Each structure stands twice: as structure tokens, then as C-alpha cells.
Amino acid sequence: MIPRFGKYVIKRGIILFLTVIVATYITVLIANMGGYVDEIIKSDLYLSISQSIRQNPAYKALNETQIKELINAIYTNELKKIGFDKPFIYRSISYLRDALSLSLGRALFISSDSGSKNVRIIILERLPNTVFLFTTTQLLLFFIGLFTGLFLARRYGSFLDKLSVLFAPLSSMPGWFYGIFLILIFASFLRLLPYGGMVDVPPPSNRFDYALSVLKHMILPVMSWLIAYTPINVYVRRTFFLMFSSEDYVELAKAKGLPESLIQRRYILRPTLPPIITDFSLTLIGSWMGAIITETVFNWPGIGSLFYQVSVMFDSPVLIGLVVIYAYLLALTVFALEFVYAILDPRIKAGGT
């Protein structure tokens, strides 16, 4: 017999995978705009073949009728090669199967820095840059918000606590908004930091100098997000800890005379960790795929700027690939959080009972 928790894990895994399938298929439909993009591709293909044939000296002796017949024959053959001889609904199922197996094919319009048109290479070339930048940023936000919020919760009503409430509205503006002003101040006016990019041009040959160059280019985008999201992070964590501080079991622990540090760690921090870690995990995954404007403002060669490029150019294979990878990351994160909950809070039982 499969244990109860095992059944729950299997059930959750199936539900999450079905969610990935539905999200991927919707993306396939939207990315191809119901076949509209396919018609654009067909037109570009026909035009390319036509120009190639008409400009080739080997076909100069052919008359107009023969040239058209040759163009149509080559065009029909090329359509069969890429599956365009079948209706869109059938091809969409094929796209779905390839996407789910991460057989992402070739990009239509863009290429990687190394010149490859392979979608997987294009994405994997950009993904580490985004993961490095925004994982660093989110970790800083997480620990600053966690420990500052806990500190302020112990000093409710103090000057610093009131100051944190006063600064919370700073988070009403996104990180890229502050990034523009940081570029004007530190790059344009003071000339202390680079305008954007990930590394100096030309890049340093020494590994240590290369790492320093990357860190120097990270300062402004990281700083912009810290300015934008630290106030609200601190305010939310502080409010969260205050709510748990008024629980009966916390008051009982205080009445027993337990040390303040033990109360903070065992009776306030630990019960709040599951939702806090959930928020951090989902925010982290979201920042990897959603920081489009920030990466564009700072010219950071990551997934966000790639998302913008493929959206503008209607490069559907890359767009589908990005969404599929995001869907997998999100599903795996939610799946892993089920185990984290059980470890952090044993009171939580599988199946919500």
C-alpha cells in the first residue's frame, strides 16, 4: 500500500503536470496567434525562395511559367519539411509535444551570441545571467526583510518602527523607475559606475578582473530593486511577526519566563516560515522571468530582455520555450514547497487534514 503522504504527492504531481500542459498549450495558441504568425512565416518563406531562384544565374534560361512552377515545387517541399502542410490544430498538438519534452526546435528570427538558432541554446545562454542577478537580489531582500522585520516587531511603536511605515510607500514604484535615476546619478553625472551591460567591453581576460567587472555592473540593478522593494518587504514581515506575537501560545511562553531569543526563534519565526518561504520562492521564480523592463533599462543580457525581443519579433518557438521552462520551474517549486512545509511545520498534514 502507498502511504498517505505518497498518495498526496502523486496526486499533487499529476495536477501540477496537467497545469503545465494546459499553460503550455494556451501559450502555443497565443504565440502562433491562431495561425496568423504561420501565415507570416509562409509569406516570408515564399518570398525568400522566389528571390533565391530569380537571382540564381542557373535559372536564367527558364521562362516565367517554369520559374513559378519551380518556386511552387520548392515551396511545397519546404512546407512539408516543417509540417506546414497540415492544419494548425494538428501542428499545435505537435508543438505541445515538442515543448513538453523541451525539444524546442529552432528560432525563427533571433540567434544566440554564439550564432546558434537552437532555442535551447538561446535560452540557456541567457538564463544563468538572470538567475545570478535576481537570485542575488532576492536573497538580499529576503534576509534584510526577515531580520529587520523581526527587529522592528520587537520594538513596535519605536521611532525606527514608525520610520519603516513612513518609507513603505517607496515600494509603490517599480525597480526600473529608480534604476533610471541611479543611472543618471552614478553613471552619467558622477561617472562612478557603468551605464549598463554585464561586463566591460572588451571583457577582461583575467578571471578575477572579469568577476569584479560583473559585480560592478550588478551594483545599479541590485540597488534599484533594493530601494524599490526593501520598504514593503520590511513592512510586510514586521506586520506578519506582530500578528504572530499576539498569539496565545506566545503569551504563554512569555508568562513561563522563556528567554526572548527562544520565543522569537521557536514561537514566532518558525510558524511564520512556511508562508515567508512560499512568498520568497514564487517571487524568485517570477523575477527570473518577469524582470523585462529592468533588464532592458540596464541592458542586462538575460531572460527578461530576451522575452522582450521575442515578443516584439513574434519569434514563437523561443516564446513557447521561455513559458514552458517557466511553467516547469513554477510547478517544481510548488511541488518542493509541499515537502518544505512538512519539515518546517510538522502540524501541517498531507491533504490539508
Sine and cosine of phi, psi and omega as CSV:
sin_phi,cos_phi,sin_psi,cos_psi,sin_omega,cos_omega
0.00,0.00,0.65,-0.76,0.04,-1.00
-0.98,0.18,0.77,-0.64,0.02,-1.00
-0.84,0.54,0.35,-0.94,-0.05,-1.00
-0.85,0.52,-0.70,0.71,-0.01,-1.00
-0.91,0.41,-0.57,0.82,0.05,-1.00
-0.89,0.46,-0.67,0.74,0.05,-1.00
-0.88,0.47,-0.65,0.76,0.00,-1.00
-0.90,0.44,-0.68,0.73,0.00,-1.00
-0.89,0.46,-0.70,0.71,0.01,-1.00
-0.89,0.46,-0.69,0.72,0.01,-1.00
-0.88,0.48,-0.72,0.69,0.01,-1.00
-0.90,0.43,-0.62,0.78,0.02,-1.00
-0.89,0.46,-0.67,0.74,0.01,-1.00
-0.90,0.43,-0.70,0.71,-0.01,-1.00
-0.88,0.47,-0.69,0.72,-0.01,-1.00
-0.91,0.41,-0.63,0.78,0.01,-1.00
-0.92,0.39,-0.64,0.77,0.07,-1.00
-0.89,0.46,-0.59,0.80,0.05,-1.00
-0.90,0.44,-0.66,0.75,0.04,-1.00
-0.89,0.46,-0.67,0.74,0.00,-1.00
-0.87,0.49,-0.75,0.67,-0.02,-1.00
-0.89,0.45,-0.72,0.70,-0.02,-1.00
-0.89,0.46,-0.64,0.77,-0.01,-1.00
-0.92,0.39,-0.67,0.74,-0.03,-1.00
-0.92,0.39,-0.64,0.77,0.07,-1.00
-0.88,0.48,-0.64,0.77,0.03,-1.00
-0.90,0.44,-0.65,0.76,0.04,-1.00
-0.86,0.51,-0.70,0.71,-0.01,-1.00
-0.91,0.42,-0.71,0.71,-0.03,-1.00
-0.93,0.36,-0.69,0.73,-0.04,-1.00
-0.88,0.47,-0.55,0.83,0.03,-1.00
-1.00,-0.04,-0.06,1.00,0.06,-1.00
0.77,0.63,0.73,0.68,0.04,-1.00
0.90,0.44,0.42,0.91,0.01,-1.00
0.98,-0.18,-0.12,0.99,-0.02,-1.00
-0.89,0.46,-0.69,0.72,0.02,-1.00
-0.90,0.44,-0.58,0.82,0.03,-1.00
-0.87,0.49,-0.62,0.78,0.03,-1.00
-0.91,0.41,-0.59,0.81,0.06,-1.00
-0.90,0.43,-0.68,0.73,0.00,-1.00
-0.89,0.45,-0.66,0.75,0.03,-1.00
-0.88,0.47,-0.68,0.73,0.00,-1.00
-0.90,0.45,-0.69,0.72,0.02,-1.00
-0.90,0.44,-0.63,0.78,0.01,-1.00
-0.90,0.43,-0.72,0.70,-0.01,-1.00
-0.89,0.45,-0.68,0.73,0.00,-1.00
-0.90,0.44,-0.67,0.75,0.00,-1.00
-0.89,0.45,-0.70,0.71,0.01,-1.00
-0.91,0.42,-0.68,0.74,-0.01,-1.00
-0.87,0.49,-0.72,0.70,0.01,-1.00
-0.91,0.42,-0.65,0.76,-0.01,-1.00
-0.89,0.45,-0.68,0.74,-0.01,-1.00
-0.93,0.36,-0.72,0.69,-0.07,-1.00
-0.93,0.37,-0.45,0.89,-0.01,-1.00
-1.00,-0.05,-0.08,1.00,-0.01,-1.00
-1.00,0.09,0.87,-0.50,-0.02,-1.00
-0.86,0.50,-0.40,0.92,-0.04,-1.00
-0.92,0.40,-0.34,0.94,-0.04,-1.00
-0.95,-0.31,0.26,0.96,-0.03,-1.00
-0.90,0.43,-0.50,0.86,-0.07,-1.00
-0.97,0.24,-0.22,0.98,-0.03,-1.00
-0.98,0.18,0.56,-0.83,0.08,-1.00
-0.99,0.12,0.06,-1.00,-0.10,-0.99
-0.87,0.49,-0.65,0.76,-0.01,-1.00
-0.90,0.44,-0.70,0.72,0.01,-1.00
-0.91,0.42,-0.62,0.78,0.02,-1.00
-0.90,0.45,-0.69,0.73,0.01,-1.00
-0.90,0.43,-0.64,0.77,0.03,-1.00
-0.90,0.44,-0.66,0.75,0.02,-1.00
-0.91,0.42,-0.68,0.73,0.02,-1.00
-0.88,0.48,-0.72,0.69,-0.01,-1.00
-0.90,0.44,-0.61,0.79,0.01,-1.00
-0.91,0.41,-0.71,0.70,0.01,-1.00
-0.91,0.40,-0.65,0.76,0.00,-1.00
-0.87,0.48,-0.72,0.70,0.01,-1.00
-0.89,0.45,-0.66,0.75,0.01,-1.00
-0.91,0.42,-0.65,0.76,0.00,-1.00
-0.93,0.38,-0.60,0.80,0.04,-1.00
-0.89,0.46,-0.64,0.77,0.03,-1.00
-0.91,0.42,-0.61,0.79,-0.02,-1.00
-0.87,0.49,-0.62,0.78,-0.06,-1.00
-0.98,-0.19,0.17,0.99,0.12,-0.99
0.99,0.16,0.27,0.96,-0.05,-1.00
-0.99,0.11,0.01,1.00,0.06,-1.00
-0.99,0.14,-0.14,0.99,0.00,-1.00
-0.98,-0.20,0.43,-0.90,0.04,-1.00
-0.87,0.49,0.42,-0.91,-0.07,-1.00
-0.86,0.50,-0.61,0.79,-0.06,-1.00
-0.88,0.47,-0.59,0.81,0.04,-1.00
-0.95,0.30,-0.66,0.75,0.01,-1.00
-0.92,0.39,-0.52,0.85,0.01,-1.00
-0.90,0.43,-0.60,0.80,0.06,-1.00
-0.91,0.41,-0.64,0.77,0.04,-1.00
-0.91,0.42,-0.66,0.75,0.06,-1.00
-0.87,0.49,-0.66,0.75,-0.01,-1.00
-0.89,0.47,-0.71,0.70,0.00,-1.00
-0.88,0.48,-0.71,0.71,0.00,-1.00
-0.91,0.42,-0.65,0.76,-0.03,-1.00
-0.91,0.42,-0.70,0.71,-0.02,-1.00
-0.91,0.42,-0.50,0.87,0.04,-1.00
-1.00,-0.01,0.12,0.99,-0.01,-1.00
0.87,0.50,0.42,0.91,0.17,-0.99
-1.00,0.03,0.98,0.17,-0.25,-0.97
-0.99,0.11,-0.11,0.99,0.10,-0.99
0.96,0.29,-0.48,-0.88,-0.08,-1.00
-0.91,-0.42,0.57,-0.82,0.05,-1.00
-0.94,0.34,0.47,-0.88,-0.01,-1.00
-0.99,0.11,-0.65,0.76,-0.16,-0.99
-0.81,-0.58,-0.53,0.85,-0.09,-1.00
-0.97,-0.24,0.22,-0.98,0.03,-1.00
-0.63,-0.78,0.25,-0.97,0.01,-1.00
-0.97,0.23,0.14,-0.99,0.04,-1.00
-0.89,0.46,-0.43,0.90,0.02,-1.00
-1.00,0.06,-0.03,1.00,0.05,-1.00
1.00,-0.07,0.05,1.00,-0.03,-1.00
-0.99,0.15,0.56,-0.83,0.07,-1.00
-0.99,-0.16,-0.01,1.00,0.00,-1.00
-0.92,0.38,0.83,-0.56,-0.08,-1.00
-0.88,0.48,-0.67,0.75,-0.02,-1.00
-0.87,0.49,-0.67,0.75,0.01,-1.00
-0.92,0.40,-0.67,0.75,0.00,-1.00
-0.86,0.51,-0.71,0.70,-0.03,-1.00
-0.94,0.33,-0.72,0.69,-0.04,-1.00
-0.92,0.39,-0.39,0.92,0.05,-1.00
-0.95,0.31,-0.53,0.85,-0.04,-1.00
-1.00,-0.07,-0.54,0.84,-0.13,-0.99
-0.83,0.56,-0.73,0.69,-0.01,-1.00
-0.86,0.51,-0.56,0.83,0.01,-1.00
-0.90,0.45,-0.70,0.72,0.02,-1.00
-0.93,0.36,-0.69,0.72,-0.01,-1.00
-0.87,0.50,-0.69,0.73,-0.03,-1.00
-0.90,0.43,-0.74,0.67,-0.05,-1.00
-0.91,0.42,-0.78,0.63,-0.16,-0.99
-1.00,0.06,-0.36,0.93,0.14,-0.99
-0.93,0.37,-0.67,0.74,0.07,-1.00
-0.85,0.52,-0.73,0.69,-0.02,-1.00
-0.90,0.44,-0.73,0.69,-0.05,-1.00
-0.93,0.38,-0.57,0.82,0.06,-1.00
-0.91,0.42,-0.67,0.74,0.05,-1.00
-0.88,0.47,-0.71,0.71,0.02,-1.00
-0.89,0.46,-0.64,0.77,-0.04,-1.00
-0.90,0.44,-0.78,0.63,-0.08,-1.00
-0.96,0.29,-0.59,0.81,0.07,-1.00
-0.89,0.45,-0.73,0.69,0.00,-1.00
-0.90,0.43,-0.64,0.77,-0.05,-1.00
-0.91,0.42,-0.82,0.57,-0.11,-0.99
-0.97,0.23,-0.57,0.82,0.05,-1.00
-0.94,0.35,-0.64,0.77,0.04,-1.00
-0.89,0.46,-0.66,0.75,0.03,-1.00
-0.91,0.42,-0.64,0.77,0.02,-1.00
-0.89,0.45,-0.71,0.71,-0.04,-1.00
-0.95,0.32,-0.53,0.85,0.03,-1.00
-0.90,0.44,-0.52,0.85,0.03,-1.00
-0.97,0.25,-0.32,0.95,-0.05,-1.00
-0.86,-0.51,0.72,0.70,-0.02,-1.00
-0.86,0.51,0.76,-0.65,0.02,-1.00
1.00,-0.01,-0.09,1.00,0.01,-1.00
-0.97,0.26,0.11,-0.99,0.00,-1.00
-0.88,0.48,-0.69,0.72,0.01,-1.00
-0.91,0.42,-0.59,0.81,0.02,-1.00
-0.91,0.42,-0.69,0.72,0.03,-1.00
-0.91,0.41,-0.56,0.83,0.01,-1.00
-0.92,0.40,-0.62,0.78,0.01,-1.00
-0.90,0.43,-0.60,0.80,0.06,-1.00
-0.92,0.38,-0.62,0.79,0.00,-1.00
-0.90,0.43,-0.59,0.81,-0.05,-1.00
-1.00,0.09,-0.21,0.98,-0.06,-1.00
-0.82,0.58,-0.63,0.78,0.00,-1.00
-0.89,0.46,-0.23,0.97,0.06,-1.00
-0.86,0.51,-0.45,0.89,-0.03,-1.00
-0.98,0.19,0.05,1.00,0.05,-1.00
-0.95,0.31,-0.31,0.95,0.04,-1.00
-0.97,-0.25,0.60,-0.80,-0.04,-1.00
-0.96,0.28,0.23,-0.97,-0.05,-1.00
-0.87,0.49,-0.64,0.77,-0.05,-1.00
-0.90,0.44,-0.45,0.89,0.02,-1.00
-0.89,0.45,-0.75,0.67,0.05,-1.00
-0.93,0.36,-0.49,0.87,0.01,-1.00
-0.87,0.49,-0.62,0.78,0.02,-1.00
-0.87,0.49,-0.70,0.72,0.00,-1.00
-0.93,0.36,-0.59,0.81,0.05,-1.00
-0.90,0.43,-0.62,0.78,0.05,-1.00
-0.90,0.44,-0.69,0.72,0.01,-1.00
-0.88,0.47,-0.65,0.76,-0.07,-1.00
-0.98,0.21,-0.84,0.55,-0.18,-0.98
-1.00,0.05,-0.40,0.92,-0.01,-1.00
-0.98,-0.20,-0.75,0.66,-0.07,-1.00
-0.99,0.17,-0.74,0.68,-0.09,-1.00
-1.00,0.08,-0.84,0.54,-0.06,-1.00
-0.99,0.12,-0.38,0.93,-0.01,-1.00
0.83,0.56,0.63,0.78,0.01,-1.00
-1.00,-0.05,-0.48,0.88,-0.08,-1.00
-0.74,-0.67,0.40,-0.92,-0.01,-1.00
-0.93,0.36,0.41,-0.91,0.01,-1.00
-0.92,0.40,-0.60,0.80,-0.05,-1.00
0.01,-1.00,-0.29,-0.96,-0.07,-1.00
1.00,0.09,-0.06,-1.00,-0.04,-1.00
-0.92,-0.40,-0.40,0.92,-0.05,-1.00
-0.43,-0.90,0.35,-0.94,0.02,-1.00
-0.88,0.47,0.42,-0.91,0.07,-1.00
-0.88,-0.48,0.87,-0.50,-0.06,1.00
-0.96,0.29,0.45,-0.90,-0.04,-1.00
-0.92,0.39,0.60,-0.80,0.03,-1.00
-0.87,0.49,0.60,-0.80,0.01,-1.00
-0.99,0.17,-0.49,0.87,0.02,-1.00
-0.97,0.22,0.71,-0.70,-0.06,-1.00
-0.88,0.47,-0.66,0.75,-0.01,-1.00
-0.90,0.43,-0.71,0.71,0.03,-1.00
-0.91,0.41,-0.58,0.82,0.04,-1.00
-0.90,0.44,-0.70,0.71,0.01,-1.00
-0.89,0.46,-0.67,0.74,0.03,-1.00
-0.89,0.46,-0.62,0.78,0.02,-1.00
-0.90,0.44,-0.67,0.74,0.02,-1.00
-0.90,0.44,-0.70,0.71,0.01,-1.00
-0.88,0.47,-0.62,0.79,0.02,-1.00
-0.90,0.44,-0.63,0.77,0.01,-1.00
-0.96,0.29,-0.34,0.94,0.00,-1.00
-0.98,0.18,-0.37,0.93,-0.17,-0.99
-0.84,0.55,-0.77,0.64,-0.08,-1.00
-0.92,0.39,-0.74,0.67,0.03,-1.00
-0.89,0.45,-0.62,0.79,0.04,-1.00
-0.91,0.41,-0.69,0.72,-0.01,-1.00
-0.89,0.46,-0.63,0.78,-0.02,-1.00
-0.89,0.45,-0.65,0.76,0.02,-1.00
-0.95,0.30,-0.57,0.82,0.04,-1.00
-0.91,0.42,-0.66,0.75,0.02,-1.00
-0.91,0.43,-0.65,0.76,-0.09,-1.00
-0.97,0.26,-0.61,0.80,-0.21,-0.98
-0.90,-0.43,-0.18,0.98,0.06,-1.00
-0.90,0.43,-0.72,0.70,-0.02,-1.00
-0.84,0.54,-0.73,0.69,-0.03,-1.00
-0.95,0.32,-0.55,0.84,0.06,-1.00
-0.88,0.47,-0.74,0.67,-0.01,-1.00
-0.89,0.45,-0.69,0.73,-0.03,-1.00
-0.90,0.45,-0.69,0.72,-0.01,-1.00
-0.92,0.40,-0.72,0.70,0.00,-1.00
-0.89,0.45,-0.68,0.73,-0.01,-1.00
-0.88,0.47,-0.69,0.73,0.02,-1.00
-0.90,0.43,-0.64,0.77,0.00,-1.00
-0.88,0.47,-0.73,0.68,-0.01,-1.00
-0.92,0.40,-0.57,0.82,0.03,-1.00
-0.90,0.43,-0.64,0.77,0.02,-1.00
-0.88,0.48,-0.69,0.72,-0.02,-1.00
-0.96,0.27,-0.41,0.91,0.00,-1.00
-0.93,0.38,-0.37,0.93,-0.02,-1.00
-1.00,-0.06,0.08,1.00,0.02,-1.00
-0.93,0.37,0.45,-0.89,-0.06,-1.00
-0.88,0.47,-0.64,0.77,-0.05,-1.00
-0.93,0.37,-0.44,0.90,0.07,-1.00
-0.95,0.31,-0.69,0.73,0.03,-1.00
-0.88,0.47,-0.61,0.79,0.03,-1.00
-0.90,0.43,-0.65,0.76,0.02,-1.00
-0.90,0.44,-0.63,0.78,0.04,-1.00
-0.92,0.40,-0.64,0.77,0.00,-1.00
-0.90,0.43,-0.52,0.86,0.03,-1.00
-0.96,0.27,-0.18,0.98,0.01,-1.00
0.99,0.15,0.40,0.92,0.03,-1.00
-0.92,0.38,0.53,-0.85,0.01,-1.00
-0.84,0.54,0.58,-0.81,-0.02,-1.00
-0.85,0.52,-0.64,0.77,-0.01,-1.00
-0.89,0.45,-0.61,0.79,0.02,-1.00
-0.93,0.37,-0.64,0.77,0.03,-1.00
-0.89,0.45,-0.70,0.72,-0.01,-1.00
-0.89,0.45,-0.67,0.74,-0.08,-1.00
-0.97,0.24,-0.73,0.68,-0.15,-0.99
-1.00,-0.01,-0.60,0.80,-0.15,-0.99
-0.98,-0.21,-0.27,0.96,0.01,-1.00
-0.90,-0.44,-0.79,0.61,-0.09,-1.00
-0.94,0.35,-0.73,0.68,-0.09,-1.00
-0.89,0.45,-0.70,0.71,0.02,-1.00
-0.90,0.43,-0.43,0.91,-0.04,-1.00
-1.00,0.03,-0.18,0.98,-0.08,-1.00
-0.90,0.44,-0.66,0.75,0.00,-1.00
-0.81,0.59,-0.81,0.59,0.03,-1.00
-0.92,0.40,-0.54,0.84,0.01,-1.00
-0.92,0.40,-0.69,0.72,0.01,-1.00
-0.93,0.37,-0.58,0.82,0.08,-1.00
-0.87,0.49,-0.74,0.67,0.01,-1.00
-0.87,0.49,-0.69,0.72,0.00,-1.00
-0.90,0.44,-0.71,0.71,-0.06,-1.00
-0.90,0.45,-0.74,0.67,-0.03,-1.00
-0.93,0.36,-0.60,0.80,0.05,-1.00
-0.92,0.40,-0.63,0.78,0.02,-1.00
-0.89,0.46,-0.76,0.65,0.02,-1.00
-0.88,0.47,-0.67,0.75,0.02,-1.00
-0.89,0.45,-0.60,0.80,-0.01,-1.00
-0.93,0.36,-0.49,0.87,0.03,-1.00
-0.90,0.44,-0.56,0.83,-0.09,-1.00
-0.95,-0.31,-0.24,0.97,-0.14,-0.99
-0.94,-0.33,0.03,1.00,-0.06,-1.00
-1.00,0.04,0.80,0.60,-0.11,-0.99
-0.92,0.38,-0.77,0.64,-0.09,-1.00
-0.94,0.34,-0.63,0.78,0.00,-1.00
-0.86,0.50,-0.73,0.68,0.00,-1.00
-0.92,0.39,-0.54,0.84,0.03,-1.00
-0.94,0.34,-0.68,0.73,0.00,-1.00
-0.88,0.48,-0.67,0.74,-0.04,-1.00
-1.00,-0.09,0.10,0.99,0.02,-1.00
0.80,0.60,0.65,0.76,-0.01,-1.00
-1.00,0.07,0.84,-0.54,-0.09,-1.00
-0.98,0.21,0.96,0.29,-0.05,-1.00
-0.82,-0.57,-0.27,-0.96,-0.04,-1.00
-0.93,0.37,-0.60,0.80,-0.01,-1.00
-0.87,0.49,-0.76,0.65,0.02,-1.00
-0.92,0.40,-0.54,0.84,0.06,-1.00
-0.91,0.41,-0.66,0.75,0.05,-1.00
-0.84,0.54,-0.68,0.74,0.00,-1.00
-0.90,0.43,-0.70,0.72,-0.02,-1.00
-0.88,0.47,-0.74,0.67,-0.07,-1.00
-0.95,0.32,-0.47,0.88,0.04,-1.00
-0.93,0.35,-0.66,0.75,0.01,-1.00
-0.93,0.38,-0.61,0.79,-0.09,-1.00
-1.00,-0.05,-0.01,1.00,-0.03,-1.00
0.82,0.57,0.67,0.75,0.04,-1.00
-1.00,0.09,1.00,0.10,-0.16,-0.99
-0.87,0.49,-0.64,0.77,0.01,-1.00
-0.86,0.50,-0.66,0.75,0.01,-1.00
-0.94,0.34,-0.65,0.76,0.01,-1.00
-0.88,0.48,-0.70,0.72,0.04,-1.00
-0.89,0.45,-0.68,0.73,0.01,-1.00
-0.86,0.50,-0.68,0.74,0.01,-1.00
-0.89,0.45,-0.71,0.71,-0.03,-1.00
-0.93,0.38,-0.62,0.78,0.00,-1.00
-0.90,0.44,-0.71,0.70,0.00,-1.00
-0.89,0.45,-0.65,0.76,0.05,-1.00
-0.89,0.45,-0.67,0.75,0.00,-1.00
-0.89,0.45,-0.68,0.74,0.04,-1.00
-0.89,0.45,-0.71,0.71,0.00,-1.00
-0.88,0.47,-0.68,0.74,0.00,-1.00
-0.91,0.41,-0.69,0.72,0.00,-1.00
-0.90,0.43,-0.68,0.73,0.02,-1.00
-0.90,0.43,-0.60,0.80,0.02,-1.00
-0.91,0.42,-0.74,0.68,0.02,-1.00
-0.88,0.48,-0.65,0.76,0.01,-1.00
-0.90,0.44,-0.69,0.72,-0.01,-1.00
-0.92,0.39,-0.54,0.84,-0.02,-1.00
-0.90,0.44,-0.47,0.89,0.05,-1.00
-0.87,0.50,-0.64,0.77,0.02,-1.00
-0.96,0.27,-0.61,0.79,0.00,-1.00
-0.89,0.46,-0.66,0.75,0.03,-1.00
-0.85,0.53,-0.69,0.72,-0.04,-1.00
-0.90,0.43,-0.55,0.84,-0.01,-1.00
-0.97,0.24,-0.70,0.71,-0.08,-1.00
-0.97,0.26,-0.57,0.82,-0.05,-1.00
-0.69,-0.72,1.00,-0.07,-0.03,-1.00
-0.87,0.49,-0.29,0.96,0.00,-1.00
-0.93,0.37,-0.38,0.93,-0.02,-1.00
-0.98,0.20,0.85,-0.53,-0.01,-1.00
-0.95,-0.33,0.48,-0.88,0.00,-1.00
-0.87,0.49,0.62,-0.78,0.04,-1.00
0.99,0.12,0.10,1.00,0.08,-1.00
0.96,0.26,0.39,0.92,0.00,-1.00
-0.88,-0.48,0.00,0.00,0.00,0.00
